[in-house]
Amino acid sequence: MPKAYPREFREDVVRVARNRELGVTLAQVAADLGVHEMTLQKWLRQTDVDDGDIAAIA
């Protein structure tokens, strides 16, 4: 199993992804920061759940 990323790193990556310029894709952000695009999508979704923006899917 791959080593987990530090919480601070995940938070920074999510912040960068959310504040990206128009036309910059999640795939580009993920590649630039060295994470898989699906990993970034999961982090964004989990942050939304944690912030109460969306309901968790069981």
Jmol script that loads the backbone (N, CA, C; Angstrom):
load data "model"
ATOM      1  N   MET A   1       0.847  -1.180   0.000  1.00  0.00           N
ATOM      2  CA  MET A   1       0.000   0.000   0.000  1.00  0.00           C
ATOM      3  C   MET A   1       0.889   1.239   0.000  1.00  0.00           C
ATOM      4  N   PRO A   2       0.532   2.245  -0.827  1.00  0.00           N
ATOM      5  CA  PRO A   2       1.356   3.449  -0.901  1.00  0.00           C
ATOM      6  C   PRO A   2       1.339   4.227   0.416  1.00  0.00           C
ATOM      7  N   LYS A   3       2.414   4.950   0.650  1.00  0.00           N
ATOM      8  CA  LYS A   3       2.524   5.779   1.840  1.00  0.00           C
ATOM      9  C   LYS A   3       1.530   6.945   1.739  1.00  0.00           C
ATOM     10  N   ALA A   4       0.870   7.258   2.837  1.00  0.00           N
ATOM     11  CA  ALA A   4      -0.101   8.353   2.865  1.00  0.00           C
ATOM     12  C   ALA A   4       0.622   9.699   2.758  1.00  0.00           C
ATOM     13  N   TYR A   5      -0.039  10.653   2.107  1.00  0.00           N
ATOM     14  CA  TYR A   5       0.498  12.002   2.018  1.00  0.00           C
ATOM     15  C   TYR A   5       0.214  12.739   3.327  1.00  0.00           C
ATOM     16  N   PRO A   6       1.104  13.634   3.735  1.00  0.00           N
ATOM     17  CA  PRO A   6       0.847  14.416   4.945  1.00  0.00           C
ATOM     18  C   PRO A   6      -0.410  15.288   4.774  1.00  0.00           C
ATOM     19  N   ARG A   7      -1.129  15.495   5.863  1.00  0.00           N
ATOM     20  CA  ARG A   7      -2.364  16.278   5.837  1.00  0.00           C
ATOM     21  C   ARG A   7      -2.127  17.677   5.255  1.00  0.00           C
ATOM     22  N   GLU A   8      -1.028  18.320   5.634  1.00  0.00           N
ATOM     23  CA  GLU A   8      -0.734  19.670   5.151  1.00  0.00           C
ATOM     24  C   GLU A   8      -0.575  19.688   3.635  1.00  0.00           C
ATOM     25  N   PHE A   9       0.061  18.655   3.091  1.00  0.00           N
ATOM     26  CA  PHE A   9       0.235  18.566   1.653  1.00  0.00           C
ATOM     27  C   PHE A   9      -1.121  18.431   0.962  1.00  0.00           C
ATOM     28  N   ARG A  10      -1.978  17.538   1.492  1.00  0.00           N
ATOM     29  CA  ARG A  10      -3.310  17.361   0.908  1.00  0.00           C
ATOM     30  C   ARG A  10      -4.086  18.671   0.926  1.00  0.00           C
ATOM     31  N   GLU A  11      -4.029  19.377   2.052  1.00  0.00           N
ATOM     32  CA  GLU A  11      -4.743  20.651   2.161  1.00  0.00           C
ATOM     33  C   GLU A  11      -4.228  21.664   1.147  1.00  0.00           C
ATOM     34  N   ASP A  12      -2.917  21.726   0.960  1.00  0.00           N
ATOM     35  CA  ASP A  12      -2.333  22.647  -0.017  1.00  0.00           C
ATOM     36  C   ASP A  12      -2.755  22.296  -1.438  1.00  0.00           C
ATOM     37  N   VAL A  13      -2.747  21.002  -1.758  1.00  0.00           N
ATOM     38  CA  VAL A  13      -3.140  20.567  -3.104  1.00  0.00           C
ATOM     39  C   VAL A  13      -4.605  20.908  -3.363  1.00  0.00           C
ATOM     40  N   VAL A  14      -5.466  20.673  -2.398  1.00  0.00           N
ATOM     41  CA  VAL A  14      -6.887  21.003  -2.549  1.00  0.00           C
ATOM     42  C   VAL A  14      -7.055  22.511  -2.744  1.00  0.00           C
ATOM     43  N   ARG A  15      -6.327  23.299  -1.960  1.00  0.00           N
ATOM     44  CA  ARG A  15      -6.419  24.757  -2.085  1.00  0.00           C
ATOM     45  C   ARG A  15      -5.999  25.211  -3.482  1.00  0.00           C
ATOM     46  N   VAL A  16      -4.888  24.673  -3.977  1.00  0.00           N
ATOM     47  CA  VAL A  16      -4.413  25.027  -5.322  1.00  0.00           C
ATOM     48  C   VAL A  16      -5.448  24.625  -6.368  1.00  0.00           C
ATOM     49  N   ALA A  17      -6.016  23.431  -6.229  1.00  0.00           N
ATOM     50  CA  ALA A  17      -7.006  22.953  -7.202  1.00  0.00           C
ATOM     51  C   ALA A  17      -8.249  23.839  -7.202  1.00  0.00           C
ATOM     52  N   ARG A  18      -8.693  24.249  -6.036  1.00  0.00           N
ATOM     53  CA  ARG A  18      -9.891  25.078  -5.952  1.00  0.00           C
ATOM     54  C   ARG A  18      -9.664  26.490  -6.462  1.00  0.00           C
ATOM     55  N   ASN A  19      -8.434  26.966  -6.375  1.00  0.00           N
ATOM     56  CA  ASN A  19      -8.124  28.340  -6.783  1.00  0.00           C
ATOM     57  C   ASN A  19      -7.451  28.419  -8.149  1.00  0.00           C
ATOM     58  N   ARG A  20      -7.530  27.329  -8.915  1.00  0.00           N
ATOM     59  CA  ARG A  20      -6.863  27.306 -10.218  1.00  0.00           C
ATOM     60  C   ARG A  20      -7.538  28.281 -11.179  1.00  0.00           C
ATOM     61  N   GLU A  21      -6.774  28.728 -12.146  1.00  0.00           N
ATOM     62  CA  GLU A  21      -7.284  29.664 -13.145  1.00  0.00           C
ATOM     63  C   GLU A  21      -8.229  28.956 -14.107  1.00  0.00           C
ATOM     64  N   LEU A  22      -9.095  29.736 -14.704  1.00  0.00           N
ATOM     65  CA  LEU A  22     -10.032  29.221 -15.693  1.00  0.00           C
ATOM     66  C   LEU A  22      -9.246  28.547 -16.817  1.00  0.00           C
ATOM     67  N   GLY A  23      -9.645  27.352 -17.175  1.00  0.00           N
ATOM     68  CA  GLY A  23      -8.984  26.622 -18.246  1.00  0.00           C
ATOM     69  C   GLY A  23      -7.934  25.628 -17.765  1.00  0.00           C
ATOM     70  N   VAL A  24      -7.544  25.718 -16.511  1.00  0.00           N
ATOM     71  CA  VAL A  24      -6.585  24.766 -15.955  1.00  0.00           C
ATOM     72  C   VAL A  24      -7.377  23.581 -15.415  1.00  0.00           C
ATOM     73  N   THR A  25      -7.057  22.395 -15.892  1.00  0.00           N
ATOM     74  CA  THR A  25      -7.814  21.204 -15.507  1.00  0.00           C
ATOM     75  C   THR A  25      -7.269  20.596 -14.210  1.00  0.00           C
ATOM     76  N   LEU A  26      -8.109  19.766 -13.600  1.00  0.00           N
ATOM     77  CA  LEU A  26      -7.653  19.030 -12.423  1.00  0.00           C
ATOM     78  C   LEU A  26      -6.485  18.123 -12.782  1.00  0.00           C
ATOM     79  N   ALA A  27      -6.516  17.559 -13.979  1.00  0.00           N
ATOM     80  CA  ALA A  27      -5.423  16.695 -14.427  1.00  0.00           C
ATOM     81  C   ALA A  27      -4.106  17.467 -14.461  1.00  0.00           C
ATOM     82  N   GLN A  28      -4.141  18.715 -14.905  1.00  0.00           N
ATOM     83  CA  GLN A  28      -2.929  19.528 -14.946  1.00  0.00           C
ATOM     84  C   GLN A  28      -2.426  19.836 -13.539  1.00  0.00           C
ATOM     85  N   VAL A  29      -3.333  20.196 -12.648  1.00  0.00           N
ATOM     86  CA  VAL A  29      -2.956  20.490 -11.269  1.00  0.00           C
ATOM     87  C   VAL A  29      -2.347  19.244 -10.631  1.00  0.00           C
ATOM     88  N   ALA A  30      -3.005  18.106 -10.804  1.00  0.00           N
ATOM     89  CA  ALA A  30      -2.523  16.857 -10.223  1.00  0.00           C
ATOM     90  C   ALA A  30      -1.121  16.527 -10.745  1.00  0.00           C
ATOM     91  N   ALA A  31      -0.932  16.619 -12.042  1.00  0.00           N
ATOM     92  CA  ALA A  31       0.369  16.307 -12.631  1.00  0.00           C
ATOM     93  C   ALA A  31       1.449  17.263 -12.121  1.00  0.00           C
ATOM     94  N   ASP A  32       1.124  18.541 -12.042  1.00  0.00           N
ATOM     95  CA  ASP A  32       2.090  19.533 -11.574  1.00  0.00           C
ATOM     96  C   ASP A  32       2.521  19.273 -10.130  1.00  0.00           C
ATOM     97  N   LEU A  33       1.604  18.737  -9.326  1.00  0.00           N
ATOM     98  CA  LEU A  33       1.891  18.539  -7.908  1.00  0.00           C
ATOM     99  C   LEU A  33       2.269  17.092  -7.565  1.00  0.00           C
ATOM    100  N   GLY A  34       2.303  16.238  -8.585  1.00  0.00           N
ATOM    101  CA  GLY A  34       2.806  14.883  -8.393  1.00  0.00           C
ATOM    102  C   GLY A  34       1.842  13.913  -7.745  1.00  0.00           C
ATOM    103  N   VAL A  35       0.533  14.139  -7.952  1.00  0.00           N
ATOM    104  CA  VAL A  35      -0.458  13.193  -7.449  1.00  0.00           C
ATOM    105  C   VAL A  35      -1.309  12.720  -8.622  1.00  0.00           C
ATOM    106  N   HIS A  36      -1.972  11.611  -8.438  1.00  0.00           N
ATOM    107  CA  HIS A  36      -2.850  11.076  -9.475  1.00  0.00           C
ATOM    108  C   HIS A  36      -4.138  11.909  -9.493  1.00  0.00           C
ATOM    109  N   GLU A  37      -4.691  12.110 -10.672  1.00  0.00           N
ATOM    110  CA  GLU A  37      -5.914  12.906 -10.805  1.00  0.00           C
ATOM    111  C   GLU A  37      -7.051  12.347  -9.949  1.00  0.00           C
ATOM    112  N   MET A  38      -7.203  11.030  -9.895  1.00  0.00           N
ATOM    113  CA  MET A  38      -8.273  10.430  -9.092  1.00  0.00           C
ATOM    114  C   MET A  38      -8.053  10.705  -7.602  1.00  0.00           C
ATOM    115  N   THR A  39      -6.795  10.707  -7.182  1.00  0.00           N
ATOM    116  CA  THR A  39      -6.486  11.031  -5.790  1.00  0.00           C
ATOM    117  C   THR A  39      -6.939  12.450  -5.480  1.00  0.00           C
ATOM    118  N   LEU A  40      -6.645  13.370  -6.361  1.00  0.00           N
ATOM    119  CA  LEU A  40      -7.062  14.762  -6.174  1.00  0.00           C
ATOM    120  C   LEU A  40      -8.583  14.868  -6.127  1.00  0.00           C
ATOM    121  N   GLN A  41      -9.268  14.164  -7.016  1.00  0.00           N
ATOM    122  CA  GLN A  41     -10.732  14.191  -7.008  1.00  0.00           C
ATOM    123  C   GLN A  41     -11.282  13.665  -5.685  1.00  0.00           C
ATOM    124  N   LYS A  42     -10.688  12.611  -5.143  1.00  0.00           N
ATOM    125  CA  LYS A  42     -11.124  12.065  -3.856  1.00  0.00           C
ATOM    126  C   LYS A  42     -10.891  13.071  -2.740  1.00  0.00           C
ATOM    127  N   TRP A  43      -9.738  13.725  -2.757  1.00  0.00           N
ATOM    128  CA  TRP A  43      -9.444  14.724  -1.729  1.00  0.00           C
ATOM    129  C   TRP A  43     -10.428  15.885  -1.796  1.00  0.00           C
ATOM    130  N   LEU A  44     -10.762  16.329  -2.997  1.00  0.00           N
ATOM    131  CA  LEU A  44     -11.731  17.416  -3.148  1.00  0.00           C
ATOM    132  C   LEU A  44     -13.103  16.999  -2.628  1.00  0.00           C
ATOM    133  N   ARG A  45     -13.542  15.790  -2.978  1.00  0.00           N
ATOM    134  CA  ARG A  45     -14.836  15.295  -2.523  1.00  0.00           C
ATOM    135  C   ARG A  45     -14.863  15.150  -1.002  1.00  0.00           C
ATOM    136  N   GLN A  46     -13.786  14.612  -0.426  1.00  0.00           N
ATOM    137  CA  GLN A  46     -13.739  14.441   1.026  1.00  0.00           C
ATOM    138  C   GLN A  46     -13.731  15.786   1.742  1.00  0.00           C
ATOM    139  N   THR A  47     -13.051  16.751   1.177  1.00  0.00           N
ATOM    140  CA  THR A  47     -13.042  18.092   1.772  1.00  0.00           C
ATOM    141  C   THR A  47     -14.440  18.691   1.741  1.00  0.00           C
ATOM    142  N   ASP A  48     -15.175  18.495   0.654  1.00  0.00           N
ATOM    143  CA  ASP A  48     -16.557  18.963   0.573  1.00  0.00           C
ATOM    144  C   ASP A  48     -17.407  18.318   1.653  1.00  0.00           C
ATOM    145  N   VAL A  49     -17.239  17.023   1.859  1.00  0.00           N
ATOM    146  CA  VAL A  49     -17.987  16.311   2.899  1.00  0.00           C
ATOM    147  C   VAL A  49     -17.610  16.843   4.271  1.00  0.00           C
ATOM    148  N   ASP A  50     -16.321  16.980   4.517  1.00  0.00           N
ATOM    149  CA  ASP A  50     -15.848  17.464   5.815  1.00  0.00           C
ATOM    150  C   ASP A  50     -16.352  18.874   6.113  1.00  0.00           C
ATOM    151  N   ASP A  51     -16.459  19.695   5.052  1.00  0.00           N
ATOM    152  CA  ASP A  51     -16.917  21.078   5.212  1.00  0.00           C
ATOM    153  C   ASP A  51     -18.438  21.173   5.255  1.00  0.00           C
ATOM    154  N   GLY A  52     -19.128  20.041   5.030  1.00  0.00           N
ATOM    155  CA  GLY A  52     -20.585  20.039   5.054  1.00  0.00           C
ATOM    156  C   GLY A  52     -21.218  20.536   3.764  1.00  0.00           C
ATOM    157  N   ASP A  53     -20.404  20.657   2.695  1.00  0.00           N
ATOM    158  CA  ASP A  53     -20.928  21.147   1.424  1.00  0.00           C
ATOM    159  C   ASP A  53     -21.733  20.085   0.673  1.00  0.00           C
ATOM    160  N   ILE A  54     -21.398  18.808   0.873  1.00  0.00           N
ATOM    161  CA  ILE A  54     -22.153  17.709   0.268  1.00  0.00           C
ATOM    162  C   ILE A  54     -22.277  16.595   1.292  1.00  0.00           C
ATOM    163  N   ALA A  55     -23.265  15.760   1.099  1.00  0.00           N
ATOM    164  CA  ALA A  55     -23.480  14.623   2.004  1.00  0.00           C
ATOM    165  C   ALA A  55     -22.567  13.468   1.613  1.00  0.00           C
ATOM    166  N   ALA A  56     -22.131  12.740   2.588  1.00  0.00           N
ATOM    167  CA  ALA A  56     -21.308  11.550   2.342  1.00  0.00           C
ATOM    168  C   ALA A  56     -22.178  10.477   1.702  1.00  0.00           C
ATOM    169  N   ILE A  57     -21.605   9.767   0.756  1.00  0.00           N
ATOM    170  CA  ILE A  57     -22.296   8.680   0.092  1.00  0.00           C
ATOM    171  C   ILE A  57     -21.883   7.383   0.788  1.00  0.00           C
ATOM    172  N   ALA A  58     -22.844   6.666   1.272  1.00  0.00           N
ATOM    173  CA  ALA A  58     -22.537   5.442   2.022  1.00  0.00           C
ATOM    174  C   ALA A  58     -22.107   4.322   1.131  1.00  0.00           C
TER     175      ALA A  58
END
end "model"
wireframe off; spacefill off
backbone 0.3
color backbone group
